[in-house]
Each structure stands twice: as structure tokens, then as C-alpha cells.
């Protein structure tokens, strides 16, 4: 029997996630190792989470430079020898910096972990940040920043962050080529010692592994000398630092970049799930109202999206798009018209159903294999969510109604304390 691709498959309601909760063990440092086994392929993912997020950096780029140079050499190996050794074991190593923390990740086959783990630990604990590689990184980064400063969309985002966090906050401070070129090796070493060597929050292990692998990792991490730190940054601000409408002259006179936004609900807010659905309907995916109106009906842009980003410091909701400079006033006006509609008129049950299916599909995708589940585990750990959170979350999605979404929209999307940035 051939498959008729002209017929849409039935959409099934999620009856149960069967979310397998992770286990944990304690390391000598006081940090916890969280682990969740599963899958059929013998691949593992080990993540070490540190307090080395952008929010803790003393100056712009110090956090990202420190992370990106941790594969450039150790006390005993050059960067090339280190990466060649990991390559020999078929392993991949990376360190990424986020606003709240930094994550060092090792991917490898379980059977080769014994060879790859010491190299991974050496990169994390014995980095030296060579002057030559730092000079190259500074030069490349300063040139990249110069290019970004010629883009309206970059200026809009930087200005938006300044309004949200303030110009002196690490997440709102504007970077410069001069600042990048003034970064010294001692700055990276100080940050590394304070937030990596003395800043291990916890570790996460996912994939297809045996008990022996857990023991191997525990023994390896117990002998690293890494110190545990559970403290959170004290640089929270509680509210937007500056709101209003700002017209900025940009380098590109043809295109206008628009960035509009404000604060959204906290993760523990009663309106959190309803607000996620409101955002999806409004501008959170390709079939949203903003895409239909601004892109398809009016032809003002190739793409427009709204984003909701729950975070530890603030929970930001924003809209981004680029339009022809001559259409910027019309685009802004139409965005506010759509915003006002969602505050006045109840969202239809059909729109809610589409958004609900989209959100549930995204949740299932994030749980479809053990490696991708590590991000869900991290959210549970960071926000101290209980074992029943995912099941309750799904129930809240299915319980959402036109009235509950209207209430969430009016509480968080009214036009007060809104930031509007137009760079043209």
C-alpha cells in the first residue's frame, strides 16, 4: 500500500511523556554528577557546568575568550597535540559560554572514554592560554566586531540589551575593538582560576553507558582539583533599566532593523505556559500572525519573529525583523496593530490547537534521544524543578483556553514599559 502524501496524518494527543528522571551521585568536591542512560548507540555526552557565564565576566569578551582558548594548549601539551589526541579517540571537545554559565562538553564512544577523559580533564584543569593564540584571537575578534558594527541588526540588539540591563551590567555593556585588543593573558587566567577551577556547579552524563563508566568519570573528576561552587551571580537587576522608543541612525541606509520587547513571566509564574502559547500564536513560528500579516499579506520582510527567553536574571520577550527603510513606519504600526489585537480579541481555538501541537512537538523532539535530553536535565537542575514538572507542563498546555491566553497577554504584553529600537 503506497503512502498518500496528500493526506495529513492524524495528530495524536500526548497521553504520557514517560519522562525518565535522572539519577545523581556526589563528587568529592561537593558537586553532583547527574546521569541518565538510554539509547542504542554506544555514544556518551559528558558536560561540566561552570559558574563562568558572561554575567560574571569583569570585562567584555573575557568569558568567551577564556572558553574558546581552553583547547589551545595545557601545561604539558600544545593545542595541536591535545586535539590530535582527542581525534585519535574519536572524541569531540568544546566549551560554550552562556549568559548564566559555561558548559564544557565531551562526546565520544563509551569504549574510548578511558583514553579521551584524561585529555578532556587536562584541557579543563591545566589550560595556559598561550600569548600567540590570544593575539590571533584578539585580532580576529576585533575585526569581526568592526564588521558587526556595520550591521543595523547588531546595533539594534546591542542597544536593546543596554536598555534591558543597563550599560554597566555585564549583559548590557557594549564591547569595542579597543577593549578587545586590551585584554591580557592575566585577565583570562584570573577568570579561569575563579570561575572554572573554583567554579564547578555540576556534571551531566547522558547516552548509552554502563555503571563502570559512571565510576570511571567519578574517579576522574574526583582527582581533578576542581572546586565546587553553587553560588549564583549577585548581578540580578529585577526590572528593565530604560524603556521607550529610540530612533538610531545606522550604517545601512537601505534597511531598517526593528527590535521591540519587554519583560515576560518567570518560569514559576502561573501564566508561564499560557504566555508561551501566546508568543507562538503571535510570532513564535512560521505560521504565526506576524508572519502572515507582515510577511505574507504586506510583503514588508522576509521574516519576522517574536522570542521568549526565560533566564536567571530577567525573562525577555522581544520581536525582531528587518524591512526596507521606507517601510519602517508602516511595519512598526502594523506590529502594534497585531499586538493590540491579541490584547483585545480572544485567540481562536484553532490557533491555540496549532500552537499547542507545535509546542508539544518541540517537547517530544527534545526528548527523543538521551543526548538531546541533557538540555532538559539542565533546566530541571538549574530551576530546581521536581520529577512531575514535565507531566504537569503537558497538562497545562492542554488546559490552555482562549480566556487564559487572553489574561496572560494582557498581563505581559500591554504597551507600558516597552522598548522599541529602530536602526535605519
Secondary structure in CASP SS format (residue, H / E / C, confidence):
PFRMAT SS
TARGET T0000
AUTHOR 0000-0000-0000
METHOD secondary structure of the structure
MODEL  1
X C 1.00
X C 1.00
X C 1.00
X C 1.00
X C 1.00
X C 1.00
X C 1.00
X C 1.00
X C 1.00
X C 1.00
X C 1.00
X C 1.00
X C 1.00
X C 1.00
X C 1.00
X C 1.00
X C 1.00
X C 1.00
X C 1.00
X C 1.00
X C 1.00
X C 1.00
X E 1.00
X E 1.00
X E 1.00
X E 1.00
X C 1.00
X C 1.00
X C 1.00
X C 1.00
X C 1.00
X E 1.00
X E 1.00
X E 1.00
X E 1.00
X E 1.00
X E 1.00
X C 1.00
X C 1.00
X C 1.00
X C 1.00
X C 1.00
X E 1.00
X E 1.00
X E 1.00
X E 1.00
X E 1.00
X E 1.00
X E 1.00
X E 1.00
X C 1.00
X C 1.00
X C 1.00
X H 1.00
X H 1.00
X H 1.00
X C 1.00
X C 1.00
X C 1.00
X C 1.00
X C 1.00
X H 1.00
X H 1.00
X H 1.00
X H 1.00
X H 1.00
X H 1.00
X H 1.00
X C 1.00
X C 1.00
X C 1.00
X C 1.00
X E 1.00
X E 1.00
X C 1.00
X C 1.00
X C 1.00
X E 1.00
X H 1.00
X H 1.00
X H 1.00
X H 1.00
X H 1.00
X H 1.00
X H 1.00
X H 1.00
X H 1.00
X H 1.00
X C 1.00
X C 1.00
X C 1.00
X E 1.00
X E 1.00
X E 1.00
X E 1.00
X E 1.00
X E 1.00
X C 1.00
X C 1.00
X C 1.00
X C 1.00
X E 1.00
X E 1.00
X E 1.00
X E 1.00
X E 1.00
X E 1.00
X E 1.00
X E 1.00
X H 1.00
X H 1.00
X H 1.00
X H 1.00
X H 1.00
X H 1.00
X H 1.00
X H 1.00
X H 1.00
X H 1.00
X H 1.00
X H 1.00
X H 1.00
X H 1.00
X H 1.00
X H 1.00
X C 1.00
X E 1.00
X C 1.00
X C 1.00
X C 1.00
X H 1.00
X H 1.00
X H 1.00
X H 1.00
X H 1.00
X H 1.00
X H 1.00
X H 1.00
X H 1.00
X H 1.00
X H 1.00
X H 1.00
X H 1.00
X H 1.00
X H 1.00
X H 1.00
X H 1.00
X H 1.00
X C 1.00
X C 1.00
X C 1.00
X H 1.00
X H 1.00
X H 1.00
X H 1.00
X H 1.00
X H 1.00
X H 1.00
X H 1.00
X H 1.00
X H 1.00
X H 1.00
X H 1.00
X H 1.00
X H 1.00
X C 1.00
X C 1.00
X C 1.00
X C 1.00
X C 1.00
X C 1.00
X C 1.00
X C 1.00
X C 1.00
X C 1.00
X C 1.00
X H 1.00
X H 1.00
X H 1.00
X H 1.00
X H 1.00
X C 1.00
X C 1.00
X C 1.00
X H 1.00
X H 1.00
X H 1.00
X H 1.00
X H 1.00
X H 1.00
X H 1.00
X H 1.00
X H 1.00
X H 1.00
X H 1.00
X H 1.00
X H 1.00
X C 1.00
X C 1.00
X E 1.00
X E 1.00
X E 1.00
X E 1.00
X E 1.00
X E 1.00
X E 1.00
X E 1.00
X C 1.00
X C 1.00
X C 1.00
X H 1.00
X H 1.00
X H 1.00
X H 1.00
X H 1.00
X H 1.00
X H 1.00
X H 1.00
X H 1.00
X H 1.00
X H 1.00
X H 1.00
X C 1.00
X C 1.00
X C 1.00
X C 1.00
X C 1.00
X E 1.00
X C 1.00
X C 1.00
X C 1.00
X C 1.00
X C 1.00
X C 1.00
X C 1.00
X C 1.00
X C 1.00
X C 1.00
X C 1.00
X C 1.00
X C 1.00
X C 1.00
X C 1.00
X E 1.00
X E 1.00
X E 1.00
X E 1.00
X E 1.00
X C 1.00
X C 1.00
X C 1.00
X C 1.00
X C 1.00
X C 1.00
X E 1.00
X E 1.00
X E 1.00
X E 1.00
X E 1.00
X E 1.00
X E 1.00
X E 1.00
X E 1.00
X C 1.00
X C 1.00
X C 1.00
X C 1.00
X C 1.00
X C 1.00
X C 1.00
X C 1.00
X H 1.00
X H 1.00
X H 1.00
X H 1.00
X H 1.00
X H 1.00
X H 1.00
X H 1.00
X H 1.00
X H 1.00
X H 1.00
X H 1.00
X H 1.00
X C 1.00
X C 1.00
X C 1.00
X C 1.00
X H 1.00
X H 1.00
X H 1.00
X H 1.00
X H 1.00
X H 1.00
X H 1.00
X H 1.00
X H 1.00
X C 1.00
X C 1.00
X C 1.00
X C 1.00
X C 1.00
X C 1.00
X E 1.00
X E 1.00
X E 1.00
X E 1.00
X E 1.00
X E 1.00
X C 1.00
X C 1.00
X C 1.00
X C 1.00
X C 1.00
X C 1.00
X E 1.00
X E 1.00
X E 1.00
X E 1.00
X E 1.00
X E 1.00
X E 1.00
X E 1.00
X E 1.00
X H 1.00
X H 1.00
X H 1.00
X H 1.00
X H 1.00
X H 1.00
X H 1.00
X H 1.00
X H 1.00
X H 1.00
X H 1.00
X H 1.00
X H 1.00
X H 1.00
X H 1.00
X H 1.00
X H 1.00
X H 1.00
X H 1.00
X H 1.00
X C 1.00
X C 1.00
X C 1.00
X C 1.00
X H 1.00
X H 1.00
X H 1.00
X H 1.00
X H 1.00
X H 1.00
X H 1.00
X H 1.00
X H 1.00
X H 1.00
X H 1.00
X H 1.00
X H 1.00
X H 1.00
X H 1.00
X H 1.00
X H 1.00
X H 1.00
X C 1.00
X C 1.00
X C 1.00
X C 1.00
X C 1.00
X C 1.00
X H 1.00
X H 1.00
X H 1.00
X H 1.00
X H 1.00
X H 1.00
X H 1.00
X H 1.00
X H 1.00
X H 1.00
X C 1.00
X C 1.00
X C 1.00
X C 1.00
X C 1.00
X C 1.00
X H 1.00
X H 1.00
X H 1.00
X H 1.00
X H 1.00
X H 1.00
X H 1.00
X H 1.00
X H 1.00
X H 1.00
X H 1.00
X C 1.00
X C 1.00
X H 1.00
X H 1.00
X H 1.00
X H 1.00
X H 1.00
X H 1.00
X H 1.00
X H 1.00
X H 1.00
X H 1.00
X H 1.00
X C 1.00
X C 1.00
X C 1.00
X C 1.00
X C 1.00
X C 1.00
X E 1.00
X E 1.00
X E 1.00
X E 1.00
X E 1.00
X C 1.00
END
